[in-house]
Amino acid sequence: MTAVRTYLSVALSLAAAGVPVLPLRAGKVPFGNCCSCANNACGGRPNMKTPGLCACPRPCHGWAAATTDSAVLSSGLWVAAWKRAGAVAYHPAGAGVTVVDLDNADAVAWARESLPSTRTVSTTRGEHWIYRGTMRSANHVRPGADVKSSMAYARWLGPGTGTMTALPPAVLALVEREETTRPGEGVDSSSLTRARWDRSVATGCRHTDAYVRTGLERGLARILAHRETGAGSAAYGVARFLATQHTGCPGPCGLDAIGEQIADAAISVGVSAHYARRAVTNGFHGALGATA
């Protein structure tokens, strides 16, 4: 019972801190679904890809079973799982974080050169880099690296060291290739009829035309330089930077027109229209103190 008490104690401590947890069996994998839930016969839990009404009391459905309910964690059915458990896992997005799972020394070296420092946790083969914020999960985003956040789980290996920082555009860009226009569908077109920035749409801006246009042109050039990958991330960064310049203006500053030009630049190099506009909106909101 020692292992059971240890795993359950860790799970209850994490749950009390608001981290949804679940048991993992040997091989670092979740427990399989019970007979009633096999092959998704129950419809899945409400937060799975396919919504359903499953109220299974067992630790079924992998990451979606993660919970902060201490009564569930210590229930008889879960204790039976803890007895066979080999580790405690947690749902990163449920805890409001994203984990960059680095599987080897080369991946760790790449992260140290390419990503902002944040809280790190040592693993058997590499490190987990944990950022504040959530995003879509993806495996094999680059050699030896996975991104775990929504609809995923990660092993709990301790609190780690260092200060957790906000999810950066560089990590968002790791899964951007999956957001671009799919082969064979054609590239989304930019709109030629959209308004372009000028003084008529920025009557409350305190900056000169030359200042705004120079900043915008430099930003668009930065986005257009990312023809292989990273244009969506660049659009976010440009939108956030430009919006920050206008926080002291009485307004309006014509940010909608600026945002349309930023999105069009990203779309022109293959970013999907939806992702480009979302990146711009999130960039603006990040600068102006709103939430997307």
C-alpha positions as MATLAB code, in Angstrom:
seq = 'MTAVRTYLSVALSLAAAGVPVLPLRAGKVPFGNCCSCANNACGGRPNMKTPGLCACPRPCHGWAAATTDSAVLSSGLWVAAWKRAGAVAYHPAGAGVTVVDLDNADAVAWARESLPSTRTVSTTRGEHWIYRGTMRSANHVRPGADVKSSMAYARWLGPGTGTMTALPPAVLALVEREETTRPGEGVDSSSLTRARWDRSVATGCRHTDAYVRTGLERGLARILAHRETGAGSAAYGVARFLATQHTGCPGPCGLDAIGEQIADAAISVGVSAHYARRAVTNGFHGALGATA';
ca = [
       0.000    0.000    0.000;
       3.024    2.308    0.236;
       2.978    3.110   -3.497;
      -0.781    3.624   -3.358;
      -0.463    6.114   -0.504;
       2.404    7.913   -2.256;
       0.631    8.299   -5.592;
      -2.682    9.189   -4.004;
      -1.039   11.684   -1.654;
       0.655   13.405   -4.587;
      -2.593   13.368   -6.575;
      -4.599   14.886   -3.710;
      -1.997   17.607   -3.174;
      -2.052   18.549   -6.844;
      -5.858   18.459   -6.963;
      -6.014   20.804   -3.969;
      -3.855   23.226   -5.945;
      -6.254   23.066   -8.907;
      -4.282   20.625  -11.073;
      -6.453   17.861  -12.656;
      -4.736   14.491  -12.184;
      -5.092   10.832  -13.180;
      -3.168    7.574  -12.646;
      -0.874    6.085  -15.271;
      -0.080    2.394  -15.484;
       3.187    0.770  -16.495;
       4.534    2.183  -19.717;
       3.360    5.722  -18.864;
      -0.048    5.160  -20.446;
      -3.550    5.738  -19.001;
      -5.762    2.909  -17.849;
      -7.954    1.484  -20.595;
     -11.641    2.218  -20.774;
     -13.977   -0.099  -18.898;
     -16.344   -2.457  -20.740;
     -19.173    0.082  -20.673;
     -16.963    2.758  -22.246;
     -14.961    0.622  -24.698;
     -14.943    1.894  -28.277;
     -16.530    5.124  -27.040;
     -19.826    3.297  -26.500;
     -20.688    5.724  -23.696;
     -20.361    8.762  -25.963;
     -17.205   10.008  -24.290;
     -16.786   12.448  -21.470;
     -18.136   15.970  -22.004;
     -14.699   17.400  -22.706;
     -13.568   14.791  -25.225;
     -13.493   15.457  -28.984;
     -16.966   13.945  -29.247;
     -19.182   15.400  -26.477;
     -21.231   12.951  -24.482;
     -22.871   12.322  -21.140;
     -20.489    9.714  -19.724;
     -20.449    9.734  -15.948;
     -18.199    6.698  -15.528;
     -16.777    6.558  -11.980;
     -13.598    4.833  -13.208;
     -10.442    6.531  -14.549;
     -11.543    5.973  -18.165;
     -10.875    8.094  -21.261;
      -7.245    9.026  -20.650;
      -6.580   12.731  -20.144;
     -10.321   13.494  -19.983;
     -10.585   11.503  -16.741;
      -8.234   13.915  -14.967;
      -9.990   15.505  -12.027;
      -9.500   17.739   -9.008;
     -12.307   16.040   -7.083;
     -10.698   14.479   -4.010;
     -13.723   12.227   -3.446;
     -13.277   10.724   -6.908;
      -9.511   10.384   -6.544;
      -9.842    8.465   -3.276;
     -12.895    6.418   -4.255;
     -12.724    2.625   -4.254;
     -12.610    2.316   -8.040;
      -9.772    4.823   -8.327;
      -7.856    3.263   -5.435;
      -7.952    0.000   -7.376;
      -6.222    1.870  -10.200;
      -3.724    3.523   -7.857;
      -2.700    0.037   -6.708;
      -1.615   -0.772  -10.251;
      -0.348    2.694  -11.106;
       3.201    3.454  -12.126;
       2.984    7.264  -12.098;
       0.757   10.290  -11.573;
      -0.186   12.371  -14.607;
      -1.936   15.703  -15.040;
      -3.866   17.548  -17.716;
      -1.731   20.624  -18.590;
      -4.498   22.736  -20.148;
      -6.733   21.979  -17.163;
      -4.026   23.524  -15.002;
      -3.661   26.481  -17.363;
      -0.222   25.524  -18.688;
       1.573   24.158  -21.737;
       4.397   21.615  -21.531;
       7.137   21.456  -24.152;
       8.343   17.869  -23.751;
      11.995   17.608  -24.772;
      13.040   13.974  -25.144;
      16.800   14.177  -25.554;
      19.877   16.329  -25.060;
      19.716   17.767  -28.587;
      16.136   18.913  -28.062;
      17.075   20.505  -24.733;
      20.002   22.305  -26.366;
      17.686   23.602  -29.091;
      15.203   24.900  -26.499;
      17.918   26.717  -24.574;
      18.908   28.525  -27.763;
      15.430   29.135  -29.192;
      12.837   29.458  -26.411;
      12.416   31.886  -23.516;
      13.511   30.443  -20.197;
      10.745   29.187  -17.940;
      10.124   26.578  -15.260;
      11.838   23.300  -16.119;
      11.415   19.763  -14.822;
      14.005   17.039  -15.383;
      12.736   13.842  -17.024;
      14.322   10.457  -17.625;
      15.697   11.509  -21.014;
      15.367   15.284  -21.145;
      13.259   18.087  -19.696;
       9.742   19.500  -19.523;
       9.568   23.259  -20.142;
       6.356   24.608  -18.637;
       4.739   27.858  -19.785;
       1.749   29.725  -18.420;
      -1.101   29.564  -20.953;
      -2.783   26.905  -23.080;
      -2.779   25.893  -26.727;
      -3.415   22.983  -29.063;
      -1.254   19.917  -28.452;
       0.886   18.288  -31.141;
       3.473   15.509  -31.256;
       6.794   15.605  -33.095;
       6.713   19.359  -33.705;
      10.457   19.067  -34.233;
      13.018   16.305  -33.556;
      12.624   15.140  -29.965;
       9.924   17.645  -29.018;
       6.178   17.401  -28.305;
       3.755   20.083  -27.150;
       1.276   18.984  -24.474;
      -1.582   21.218  -23.393;
      -5.210   20.725  -24.473;
      -6.463   17.127  -24.847;
      -3.194   15.690  -23.526;
      -1.539   14.524  -20.337;
       1.960   14.791  -18.903;
       3.653   12.872  -16.140;
       4.016   14.692  -12.838;
       7.737   14.661  -12.046;
       7.828   17.407   -9.452;
       7.360   21.182   -9.356;
      10.577   21.920  -11.227;
      12.815   24.951  -10.936;
      12.750   28.464  -12.308;
      10.046   31.055  -12.853;
       7.157   30.095  -15.119;
       6.748   32.576  -17.945;
       3.907   33.301  -20.346;
       3.418   31.074  -23.384;
       5.546   32.724  -26.104;
       4.877   33.038  -29.840;
       7.856   30.752  -30.495;
       6.021   27.828  -28.892;
       2.750   28.650  -30.665;
       4.692   28.605  -33.920;
       5.761   25.002  -33.331;
       2.282   23.789  -34.283;
       1.574   26.501  -36.841;
       2.246   24.264  -39.850;
      -0.957   22.406  -38.995;
      -2.869   25.699  -39.123;
      -1.821   26.578  -42.652;
      -3.968   25.979  -45.723;
      -4.144   22.262  -46.540;
      -2.506   21.048  -49.746;
      -4.913   20.973  -52.644;
      -7.335   23.455  -51.120;
      -5.689   26.556  -52.513;
      -4.297   29.437  -50.535;
      -6.700   31.814  -48.837;
      -6.811   35.106  -50.678;
      -6.243   38.493  -49.146;
      -9.034   40.997  -49.595;
      -8.272   43.804  -52.007;
     -11.261   45.820  -50.821;
     -10.283   46.113  -47.168;
      -9.538   49.529  -45.728;
      -5.895   50.488  -45.502;
      -4.587   52.665  -42.707;
      -4.689   56.397  -43.205;
      -5.510   59.461  -41.145;
      -9.217   59.223  -41.969;
      -9.548   56.054  -39.857;
      -7.237   57.289  -37.095;
      -8.673   60.601  -35.988;
      -7.631   60.061  -32.387;
      -4.076   58.826  -33.004;
      -1.295   60.981  -31.586;
       1.337   59.655  -34.016;
       2.317   61.063  -37.389;
       1.429   59.270  -40.608;
       5.112   58.556  -41.268;
       5.603   56.968  -37.827;
       2.626   54.632  -38.193;
       3.344   53.673  -41.786;
       7.031   53.004  -41.110;
       6.209   50.715  -38.185;
       3.534   48.908  -40.171;
       5.757   48.402  -43.206;
       8.546   46.967  -41.069;
       6.085   44.656  -39.382;
       4.655   43.426  -42.687;
       8.158   42.787  -44.006;
       8.901   40.678  -40.931;
       5.806   38.551  -41.540;
       6.500   38.132  -45.252;
      10.013   36.910  -44.457;
       8.495   33.799  -42.810;
       7.588   31.922  -45.967;
       8.174   28.426  -44.604;
       6.912   28.655  -41.025;
       6.408   31.183  -38.251;
       4.304   33.751  -40.133;
       1.358   33.322  -37.768;
       3.606   33.798  -34.770;
       5.171   36.831  -36.422;
       1.700   38.282  -37.062;
       0.908   37.929  -33.363;
       4.152   39.657  -32.387;
       3.719   42.488  -34.893;
       0.104   43.081  -33.865;
       1.023   43.164  -30.193;
       3.986   45.487  -30.736;
       2.062   47.943  -32.923;
      -0.938   48.019  -30.591;
       1.388   48.755  -27.675;
       2.501   51.945  -29.435;
      -1.077   53.244  -29.308;
      -1.956   52.575  -25.667;
      -1.391   56.246  -24.832;
      -3.505   57.630  -27.682;
      -6.958   59.108  -27.018;
      -8.242   57.025  -29.970;
      -9.532   55.868  -32.343;
      -6.246   54.876  -33.961;
      -7.434   52.759  -36.871;
      -6.165   49.494  -35.427;
      -8.811   47.531  -37.332;
      -7.297   48.628  -40.641;
      -3.789   47.878  -39.368;
      -4.940   44.450  -38.234;
      -6.403   43.679  -41.662;
      -3.083   44.441  -43.318;
      -1.195   42.263  -40.829;
      -3.601   39.355  -41.387;
      -3.409   39.749  -45.170;
       0.384   39.531  -45.029;
       0.222   36.284  -43.054;
      -2.434   34.833  -45.381;
      -0.320   35.676  -48.422;
       2.464   33.343  -47.217;
       0.167   30.409  -46.503;
      -1.315   30.933  -43.037;
      -5.003   30.063  -42.910;
      -7.308   33.075  -42.730;
      -8.807   31.894  -39.453;
      -5.430   31.445  -37.781;
      -4.042   34.736  -39.136;
      -6.988   36.768  -37.857;
      -6.919   34.978  -34.507;
      -3.200   35.743  -34.149;
      -3.837   39.431  -34.828;
      -6.772   39.577  -32.406;
      -4.753   37.882  -29.677;
      -1.841   40.237  -30.301;
      -4.055   43.283  -29.969;
      -5.705   41.914  -26.854;
      -2.349   41.091  -25.316;
      -1.197   44.680  -25.738;
      -4.444   46.311  -24.666;
      -4.977   44.123  -21.599;
      -7.980   42.137  -22.874;
      -8.428   38.406  -23.213;
      -9.192   36.612  -26.451;
];
